[in-house]
């Protein structure tokens, strides 16, 4: 899988963030800076962003270039709805050792791995109802869940203890205890630690 490269490390802005800003109408560097925050702290990424913008415009203007190639599409973020985006972002940031990225207070928070790549994002929804797990007819159903890899049983025990200390709870129902442990995060989303 292609990793979305960081273009502004101080603000955790990726190449994909810049291209999305352009797709939303950013035509100049200042537009990208305003929309993404890139360069507002260090100013060192301006040349790289301008170069990316120029290259993207040239590619877009090539004759016969109508549809994006499949490899131009990358997964930016997995988004979880919850009643408190900041609180759930803090839970997963502490659990994974990641850092906050983009924040829209009261609406959206994302976290990013120190190595960059796909983000985990949290969208605030006051009407959010957590899924019931295991599934029950007529109850809210999960649409996705996170599998978080650990290397062995000792790492599994440590990961479970950390998650519990941060506010998760152990699910009453477990499957495959030798390899998986299922927990429920503070907003009610099931997630698993998996020995790989």
Secondary structure, DSSP 8 states (H G I E B T S, - for coil): -----EEETTTTEEHHHHHHHHHTT--SHHHHHHHH-TTSSS-TTHHHHHHHHHHHHHHHHSTT--S--GGG----EEEEEES-HHHHHHHHHHHHT-EEEEEETTTEEEEE-TT-SSEEEEEE-TT-----SS--TTS---S--EEEEESSHHHHHHHHHHHHHTT-EE-S--S-TTTEEEEE-TTS-EEEEEE-
